[in-house]
Amino acid sequence: MAESEAQTTELMSEPRTVVELDHWFFKKLEGVRFHLNQTTHQPGMSISMAKNEAFLTITSVRKEFGIPNDSADGEMLSRISDALKYVKGLLIGDSLPKEILTGEASWNITPRHIAIAHQRVALKLVMLVSTDQPTTSDPAELLKLADDPEVKKKVNESFSVAAVELGMQPEQKEEVIEYVNTLAQELGYLEALRDKFETIEKMRDKIQAVRKVCSNKPTLRETADQVARLMERAKAEYTAMFDDIDKRTAEVMPMLRQLDDTIQTIRKLRDDLYIRFRVWDELLARWSEGHIEYSMKIGDILRDTHQFLAPRFMTFTDWTSQAREEQKRRTKLKIQPMTW
């Protein structure tokens, strides 16, 4: 009996890598799907009952079935809640995303993103051997410089100098190159997120075009103006985040000296941005349609865009002002709020 309990304790202490729950409820029902509620964005699960679908939050599941937080199922529910920041949904038996298991990213980037990140790092290393290194942040220019013979020569020289700076021998530059490649692989994800930010900025440009197109349509123009103001705040917030990232990654040698800690920091920054950006996907897809500003659906898209942006970027002052305007409108129309 003691041996069996010890085995059970040992199994419970090993983190599970797939969605697995022991409670009878999860084994009895089929088609249990974990996801975020579309309205409240709370993590929970959907189950089919007859012809209807019911949604239970993770908190409700714990309470309803008496699942302690520190039990195996309780810990799995916590991991599922965290996992839903990175994936749209999970079924029983699905693997948990890499962010939860290893800290790596569960989404892919292109060789181009890695090449841009590598070149950013390499040009910063050139400062060890030259004071007139190219200073550009444009991705296209960075990739062009990667093929410049003079730049290549300086980068190669910098690896040997960096080896000495890291307490190695000059001939150990291959180890430095490996460090740089590892760092570039992690920074490549931030380059991919920069591209995502550019897509958001293109959406912002289309909204500005809508304002002009709708200049003679007061209702649409008012909504477009509100959306445009919120997009400016979104841009400012994300720009500040990338500026902070650039400051944190400005000095290469400190990053290489503490590479493990650097990777952990980069991954936290990556995950924060990824979580913020992935919720834009559906909206970006709608705005990416050609000439959307002239579409008959523009009113619906503007309204949905405002509903998306308002809870994320509207200030308390904005909410108060909007409430006052709504109250004025109700008073003018003699509409009274319903009371129960």
C-alpha positions as CSV (number, residue, x, y, z in Angstrom):
1,M,0.0,0.0,0.0
2,A,2.8,2.4,0.9
3,E,4.6,1.6,-2.3
4,S,1.4,2.3,-4.4
5,E,1.0,5.7,-2.6
6,A,4.6,6.5,-3.3
7,Q,4.2,5.8,-7.0
8,T,1.0,7.9,-7.1
9,T,2.9,10.8,-5.4
10,E,5.8,10.4,-7.8
11,L,3.4,10.5,-10.8
12,M,1.6,13.6,-9.5
13,S,4.9,15.4,-9.0
14,E,5.9,14.9,-12.7
15,P,4.5,17.8,-14.8
16,R,2.2,16.5,-17.5
17,T,2.9,17.5,-21.1
18,V,-0.6,16.8,-22.5
19,V,-4.1,17.8,-21.4
20,E,-5.0,15.0,-19.1
21,L,-7.5,15.1,-16.3
22,D,-8.4,12.2,-13.9
23,H,-11.8,13.4,-12.6
24,W,-14.6,11.1,-13.8
25,F,-16.5,14.1,-15.3
26,F,-13.8,14.6,-18.0
27,K,-13.6,10.9,-18.8
28,K,-17.4,10.5,-19.2
29,L,-18.0,13.3,-21.6
30,E,-16.7,13.5,-25.2
31,G,-15.8,16.7,-27.1
32,V,-14.7,18.7,-24.1
33,R,-12.9,21.8,-25.5
34,F,-10.9,24.3,-23.5
35,H,-10.8,27.9,-24.8
36,L,-11.3,31.5,-23.9
37,N,-14.9,32.9,-23.7
38,Q,-15.4,35.1,-26.7
39,T,-17.2,37.8,-24.6
40,T,-15.4,37.7,-21.2
41,H,-12.1,36.2,-22.4
42,Q,-12.1,34.0,-19.3
43,P,-10.5,30.6,-19.7
44,G,-13.0,27.7,-19.5
45,M,-14.4,24.7,-21.3
46,S,-17.3,24.1,-23.6
47,I,-19.4,20.9,-23.4
48,S,-22.2,19.7,-25.6
49,M,-25.4,19.0,-23.8
50,A,-28.2,17.7,-26.1
51,K,-28.2,20.2,-29.0
52,N,-26.8,23.0,-26.9
53,E,-23.3,24.0,-25.9
54,A,-22.5,25.1,-22.3
55,F,-19.5,27.0,-21.2
56,L,-18.0,26.7,-17.7
57,T,-15.1,28.8,-16.5
58,I,-12.1,27.1,-15.0
59,T,-13.0,28.7,-11.7
60,S,-16.5,27.2,-11.9
61,V,-15.1,23.8,-12.8
62,R,-12.9,23.8,-9.8
63,K,-15.8,24.8,-7.5
64,E,-18.4,22.5,-9.1
65,F,-16.3,19.4,-8.9
66,G,-14.3,20.1,-5.8
67,I,-10.9,20.1,-7.5
68,P,-8.2,21.4,-5.1
69,N,-5.7,23.8,-6.6
70,D,-2.8,21.7,-5.5
71,S,-4.1,18.4,-6.8
72,A,-2.9,16.9,-10.2
73,D,-6.1,18.0,-11.9
74,G,-6.0,21.4,-10.2
75,E,-2.4,22.0,-11.5
76,M,-3.5,20.8,-14.9
77,L,-6.4,23.3,-15.0
78,S,-3.9,26.1,-14.1
79,R,-1.6,25.0,-16.9
80,I,-4.5,24.9,-19.3
81,S,-5.5,28.5,-18.3
82,D,-1.9,29.7,-19.0
83,A,-1.8,27.7,-22.2
84,L,-4.9,29.4,-23.6
85,K,-2.8,32.6,-23.8
86,Y,-0.9,31.0,-26.7
87,V,-3.4,28.7,-28.5
88,K,-7.0,29.1,-29.5
89,G,-8.2,25.9,-27.9
90,L,-7.2,22.5,-26.4
91,L,-8.8,19.1,-26.4
92,I,-8.2,16.2,-24.0
93,G,-5.0,14.6,-25.2
94,D,-3.6,17.7,-26.9
95,S,0.0,18.7,-26.1
96,L,0.5,21.8,-24.0
97,P,2.2,24.6,-25.9
98,K,6.0,24.9,-25.7
99,E,5.7,28.2,-23.7
100,I,4.3,26.2,-20.8
101,L,6.7,23.2,-21.1
102,T,10.1,24.5,-22.1
103,G,9.8,28.3,-22.5
104,E,10.3,28.0,-26.3
105,A,7.8,29.5,-28.7
106,S,5.0,27.3,-30.1
107,W,4.8,29.5,-33.2
108,N,7.2,29.6,-36.2
109,I,9.3,32.4,-37.6
110,T,11.1,32.6,-41.0
111,P,14.8,32.4,-41.8
112,R,14.5,36.1,-42.7
113,H,13.6,37.1,-39.2
114,I,16.6,35.2,-37.8
115,A,18.9,36.7,-40.4
116,I,17.7,40.3,-39.5
117,A,18.3,39.5,-35.8
118,H,21.7,38.0,-36.5
119,Q,22.7,41.1,-38.4
120,R,21.6,43.4,-35.7
121,V,23.7,41.5,-33.2
122,A,26.7,41.3,-35.6
123,L,26.8,45.0,-36.3
124,K,26.8,45.8,-32.6
125,L,29.7,43.5,-32.2
126,V,31.6,45.4,-34.9
127,M,31.8,48.2,-32.4
128,L,34.5,46.2,-30.7
129,V,36.8,46.6,-33.7
130,S,35.6,49.8,-35.5
131,T,34.0,53.1,-34.7
132,D,32.5,53.7,-38.1
133,Q,30.2,50.6,-38.3
134,P,27.0,51.0,-40.3
135,T,24.1,52.3,-38.1
136,T,20.8,51.3,-39.6
137,S,17.7,49.7,-38.1
138,D,15.9,49.1,-41.4
139,P,15.5,45.3,-42.0
140,A,16.1,45.5,-45.7
141,E,19.3,47.6,-45.3
142,L,20.5,45.1,-42.6
143,L,20.1,42.2,-45.0
144,K,22.0,44.1,-47.7
145,L,24.9,44.8,-45.3
146,A,25.1,41.0,-44.5
147,D,26.5,40.5,-48.0
148,D,29.0,43.5,-47.9
149,P,32.6,42.1,-47.9
150,E,33.9,44.9,-45.7
151,V,31.2,44.4,-43.1
152,K,31.7,40.6,-43.2
153,K,35.4,41.1,-42.5
154,K,34.8,43.4,-39.5
155,V,32.2,41.0,-38.1
156,N,34.6,38.1,-38.4
157,E,37.3,40.1,-36.6
158,S,34.8,41.1,-33.8
159,F,34.2,37.4,-33.0
160,S,37.8,37.0,-31.9
161,V,37.7,40.2,-29.8
162,A,34.5,39.2,-28.3
163,A,36.0,35.8,-27.3
164,V,38.7,37.6,-25.3
165,E,36.0,39.9,-23.7
166,L,34.2,36.7,-22.6
167,G,37.3,35.3,-21.0
168,M,38.2,32.9,-23.8
169,Q,41.1,32.7,-26.2
170,P,40.9,34.6,-29.6
171,E,40.9,31.2,-31.5
172,Q,37.7,30.3,-29.6
173,K,35.6,32.6,-31.8
174,E,33.6,29.6,-32.9
175,E,32.0,29.5,-29.5
176,V,31.2,33.1,-29.8
177,I,29.6,32.5,-33.1
178,E,27.5,29.8,-31.5
179,Y,26.4,32.2,-28.8
180,V,25.5,34.8,-31.4
181,N,23.5,32.3,-33.4
182,T,21.6,31.2,-30.2
183,L,20.9,34.8,-29.3
184,A,19.7,35.6,-32.9
185,Q,17.4,32.7,-32.8
186,E,15.6,34.1,-29.8
187,L,15.7,37.7,-31.0
188,G,14.2,36.5,-34.4
189,Y,10.8,36.1,-32.7
190,L,10.9,39.8,-31.8
191,E,11.6,40.6,-35.4
192,A,8.5,38.6,-36.4
193,L,6.5,40.6,-33.9
194,R,7.9,43.9,-35.4
195,D,6.3,42.7,-38.7
196,K,3.0,42.1,-36.9
197,F,3.2,45.6,-35.5
198,E,3.7,46.9,-39.1
199,T,0.5,45.1,-40.1
200,I,-1.3,46.9,-37.3
201,E,0.0,50.2,-38.6
202,K,-1.3,49.4,-42.1
203,M,-4.7,48.8,-40.5
204,R,-4.3,52.2,-38.9
205,D,-3.6,53.8,-42.3
206,K,-6.8,52.3,-43.7
207,I,-8.8,53.7,-40.8
208,Q,-7.4,57.2,-41.6
209,A,-8.5,56.6,-45.2
210,V,-12.0,55.7,-44.0
211,R,-12.2,59.0,-42.1
212,K,-11.8,60.9,-45.4
213,V,-14.2,58.6,-47.3
214,C,-16.9,59.0,-44.6
215,S,-16.4,62.8,-44.2
216,N,-20.0,63.4,-45.4
217,K,-21.5,60.7,-43.3
218,P,-21.6,62.1,-39.7
219,T,-22.4,58.8,-37.9
220,L,-19.7,56.8,-39.7
221,R,-17.2,59.7,-39.4
222,E,-17.8,60.0,-35.7
223,T,-17.1,56.2,-35.2
224,A,-14.1,56.4,-37.5
225,D,-12.7,59.4,-35.5
226,Q,-13.1,57.4,-32.2
227,V,-11.4,54.4,-33.7
228,A,-8.6,56.5,-35.1
229,R,-7.9,58.0,-31.7
230,L,-7.8,54.6,-30.1
231,M,-5.4,53.3,-32.8
232,E,-3.1,56.2,-32.0
233,R,-3.0,55.1,-28.4
234,A,-2.4,51.5,-29.5
235,K,0.5,52.6,-31.7
236,A,2.0,54.7,-28.9
237,E,1.8,51.8,-26.4
238,Y,3.4,49.3,-28.7
239,T,6.0,51.7,-29.9
240,A,7.0,52.3,-26.3
241,M,7.3,48.5,-25.8
242,F,9.6,48.1,-28.8
243,D,11.7,51.1,-27.6
244,D,12.1,49.4,-24.3
245,I,13.1,46.2,-26.0
246,D,15.7,48.1,-28.1
247,K,17.2,49.6,-24.9
248,R,17.4,46.2,-23.2
249,T,19.1,44.7,-26.2
250,A,21.4,47.7,-27.1
251,E,24.5,46.2,-25.5
252,V,25.5,42.8,-26.9
253,M,28.4,41.8,-24.7
254,P,26.3,41.9,-21.4
255,M,23.8,39.7,-23.2
256,L,26.4,37.2,-24.3
257,R,28.0,37.1,-20.8
258,Q,24.7,36.1,-19.2
259,L,23.2,34.3,-22.1
260,D,20.8,32.1,-20.1
261,D,19.4,35.0,-18.2
262,T,19.2,37.0,-21.5
263,I,17.2,34.3,-23.1
264,Q,14.7,34.2,-20.2
265,T,14.3,37.9,-20.4
266,I,13.8,37.9,-24.2
267,R,11.2,35.1,-23.9
268,K,9.2,37.1,-21.4
269,L,9.2,40.1,-23.7
270,R,8.3,37.8,-26.6
271,D,5.4,36.2,-24.8
272,D,4.0,39.5,-23.6
273,L,4.0,40.9,-27.1
274,Y,2.7,37.7,-28.7
275,I,-0.3,37.5,-26.3
276,R,-1.1,41.2,-27.0
277,F,-0.8,40.8,-30.8
278,R,-2.5,37.4,-31.4
279,V,-5.9,38.8,-30.4
280,W,-5.7,41.2,-33.4
281,D,-5.6,38.4,-36.0
282,E,-9.3,38.3,-36.9
283,L,-9.6,42.1,-37.0
284,L,-6.4,42.4,-39.1
285,A,-7.8,39.8,-41.6
286,R,-10.9,41.8,-42.1
287,W,-9.0,45.1,-42.6
288,S,-6.6,43.4,-45.0
289,E,-9.3,43.0,-47.7
290,G,-8.7,45.2,-50.7
291,H,-10.3,48.7,-50.6
292,I,-12.1,47.9,-47.4
293,E,-12.7,51.6,-46.9
294,Y,-15.1,51.6,-49.8
295,S,-16.9,48.5,-48.7
296,M,-20.6,48.4,-47.8
297,K,-19.5,46.5,-44.7
298,I,-17.4,49.4,-43.4
299,G,-20.0,50.4,-40.7
300,D,-20.0,46.9,-39.2
301,I,-16.2,46.7,-39.3
302,L,-15.8,50.1,-37.7
303,R,-18.2,49.2,-34.9
304,D,-16.4,45.9,-34.3
305,T,-13.1,47.6,-34.3
306,H,-14.3,50.1,-31.7
307,Q,-15.6,47.3,-29.5
308,F,-12.2,45.6,-29.7
309,L,-10.1,48.7,-29.0
310,A,-12.2,50.4,-26.4
311,P,-11.7,48.1,-23.4
312,R,-7.9,47.9,-24.3
313,F,-7.1,51.5,-24.9
314,M,-9.9,53.8,-23.8
315,T,-9.0,55.8,-20.7
316,F,-11.2,56.4,-17.7
317,T,-11.8,60.0,-18.8
318,D,-13.0,58.7,-22.2
319,W,-15.4,56.3,-20.6
320,T,-16.8,59.1,-18.4
321,S,-17.1,61.5,-21.3
322,Q,-18.9,58.8,-23.4
323,A,-21.3,58.1,-20.6
324,R,-22.1,61.8,-20.3
325,E,-22.8,62.0,-24.0
326,E,-25.0,58.9,-23.9
327,Q,-26.9,60.4,-20.9
328,K,-27.5,63.6,-22.8
329,R,-28.7,61.7,-25.8
330,R,-31.1,59.7,-23.6
331,T,-32.4,62.8,-21.9
332,K,-32.9,64.6,-25.3
333,L,-34.9,61.6,-26.6
334,K,-36.6,61.1,-23.2
335,I,-35.3,57.6,-22.9
336,Q,-35.0,56.4,-19.3
337,P,-32.8,53.4,-18.3
338,M,-34.7,50.3,-17.3
339,T,-34.8,49.5,-13.6
340,W,-35.6,46.2,-12.0
